[in-house]
Each structure stands twice: as structure tokens, then as C-alpha cells.
Amino acid sequence: MYDSRPTNSGKSIRRRRECLKCGYRFTTNEEVRMIDLKVEKRSGQMVDFDTAKLEQGIRKAFNKRNIDNHKVDRVVQKVVDDIISIGKPTIKSTKIGRIVLKNLREIDEAAYLCFWAMFGNFETADEFNKLLVQFQKDYK
């Protein structure tokens, strides 16, 4: 390690490093995030917030789409940041779904629709068709 110093009011550490083999110098920014958050599911059950589960759902929305993994990672991080910014110890799963939808809609229409199809809890094809009609109106 070449240099290390706290940044962001002590919430993260900036490290200047050097490769031992080639001498190349690079910087890393390390931040510890403690997420002590409970999610209230539709059934009323309370479970721990799981970033991996969130990422899995978002990745499913991008299934078979030619998408950069870094883009997916940025969406996941943006969603986590939005959830943390609410500042409450519990959040409803439906609220998380709406936050994901908001972020997906800004990035990829098809992923937005795929996630909505998974998240929307539709009873009939007609209900899903109504979503598609509304979506087409919004994007014209």
C-alpha cells in the first residue's frame, strides 16, 4: 500500500496502492455499509433485507438482454441508495418494487416491463395487457 486516508467525513477510506509486480499505481475507495433493514412482505412476514436477492430480481429483468454487468450493478446500487435514503428501519416489499421499477424505467423499457410482469402480481392476462396499453401511452 502506498497511501491511505479517510474521506467523506471518515465514512470511507481512499487507498493509493501499487502493484508489486509491475509498479502500476491505482486508487481504491472503500466504504462500509451496514444495512440493518427489515422488509415487510405482502403476507406481513418480516425478513432481513438481502441485497443479493434484490440483485437477482433485477438481473432476471435483464434476462437475455445484451446488457453490461456494470450497468446492472449501478442499478442495484442506485436502488439500495434510494432505499437507505428513506431512513426507516422497515420497508414494504411493494415499496422496494416501485423503487426498482422507477430506476429500470429510466434505463431499459424491456427490463422495466419484465420486472413489472414479475412484480405486478397479475391475476389475468387482461390485467397485464392493461399495463402494456398504459405503458405505450406513456412512451408516445
C-alpha positions in Angstrom: 0.0 0.0 0.0 1.3 3.4 -0.9 -1.1 5.8 0.9 -4.3 5.5 2.9 -6.5 8.3 4.3 -10.1 8.7 5.5 -12.5 10.6 3.3 -16.2 11.6 3.3 -16.1 12.6 6.9 -14.5 9.3 7.9 -17.2 7.1 6.3 -14.8 5.8 3.7 -11.1 5.2 3.1 -9.2 6.2 0.0 -6.2 3.9 -0.6 -3.5 4.6 -3.1 -1.9 1.3 -4.0 0.9 0.0 -6.1 1.2 -3.4 -7.9 4.1 -5.3 -6.5 4.9 -6.9 -9.9 4.6 -4.0 -12.4 4.7 -0.9 -10.2 1.3 0.4 -11.6 -0.4 2.7 -9.1 -4.1 2.8 -8.6 -6.7 4.1 -6.2 -9.5 2.3 -4.4 -12.3 3.8 -2.4 -13.6 1.6 0.4 -16.9 2.2 2.2 -18.5 0.0 4.8 -22.3 -0.1 4.6 -24.3 -1.6 7.4 -27.8 -2.3 6.3 -29.9 -3.3 9.2 -33.2 -3.2 7.4 -36.3 -5.4 7.6 -38.6 -6.0 4.7 -42.3 -6.5 5.2 -43.6 -8.9 2.6 -47.1 -8.9 1.2 -48.0 -11.7 3.7 -47.0 -9.5 6.6 -43.9 -11.6 7.3 -40.8 -9.6 8.2 -37.4 -10.7 6.7 -33.9 -9.2 6.6 -33.2 -7.0 3.6 -31.0 -9.0 1.2 -29.0 -7.1 -1.5 -28.2 -10.4 -3.3 -31.9 -11.2 -3.6 -32.6 -7.7 -4.9 -29.8 -8.1 -7.5 -31.1 -11.5 -8.5 -34.5 -10.0 -9.3 -33.0 -7.1 -11.2 -30.8 -9.5 -13.2 -33.9 -11.6 -14.1 -35.4 -8.5 -15.6 -32.4 -8.1 -17.9 -32.5 -11.8 -18.8 -31.4 -12.5 -22.4 -30.8 -8.8 -22.9 -27.4 -7.6 -24.1 -26.6 -5.5 -21.0 -23.3 -4.5 -19.4 -22.9 -6.1 -16.0 -21.6 -2.7 -14.7 -24.9 -1.2 -15.7 -26.9 -3.8 -13.7 -24.5 -3.2 -10.7 -25.2 0.6 -11.0 -29.0 0.0 -11.0 -28.7 -2.3 -7.9 -26.6 0.3 -6.1 -29.0 3.1 -7.0 -31.9 1.1 -5.7 -30.0 0.3 -2.4 -29.1 4.0 -2.1 -32.8 5.0 -2.6 -33.9 2.5 0.0 -31.3 3.7 2.5 -32.2 7.3 1.9 -35.7 6.6 3.2 -34.1 6.2 6.6 -36.6 3.9 8.2 -35.8 0.5 9.8 -38.5 -1.3 7.8 -39.8 -1.1 4.3 -42.6 -2.8 2.4 -41.6 -5.1 -0.4 -44.1 -3.3 -2.7 -42.1 0.0 -2.0 -38.9 -1.8 -3.0 -40.6 -3.0 -6.2 -41.7 0.6 -7.0 -38.2 1.9 -6.4 -36.8 -0.8 -8.7 -39.4 0.0 -11.4 -38.5 3.7 -11.3 -34.9 3.0 -11.8 -35.4 0.4 -14.5 -37.8 2.6 -16.4 -35.1 5.2 -16.8 -32.6 2.7 -18.2 -34.4 0.0 -20.2 -38.0 -0.3 -21.3 -37.9 -4.1 -21.8 -36.3 -4.7 -18.4 -38.9 -2.4 -16.8 -41.7 -4.5 -18.4 -40.1 -7.8 -17.4 -39.7 -6.7 -13.8 -43.2 -5.3 -13.7 -44.5 -8.7 -15.0 -42.7 -10.5 -12.2 -43.5 -7.9 -9.5 -47.0 -6.9 -10.6 -48.8 -10.0 -9.2 -51.3 -10.1 -12.1 -54.3 -12.4 -11.9 -55.2 -12.4 -15.6 -53.6 -11.7 -19.0 -56.1 -8.9 -19.4 -54.6 -7.1 -16.3 -51.2 -7.4 -17.9 -52.5 -6.2 -21.2 -53.8 -3.0 -19.5 -50.3 -2.4 -18.2 -48.9 -2.6 -21.7 -51.5 -0.3 -23.1 -50.8 2.3 -20.4 -47.0 1.8 -20.9 -47.4 2.5 -24.7 -49.4 5.7 -23.9 -46.8 6.9 -21.5 -44.0 6.4 -24.0 -45.7 8.1 -27.0 
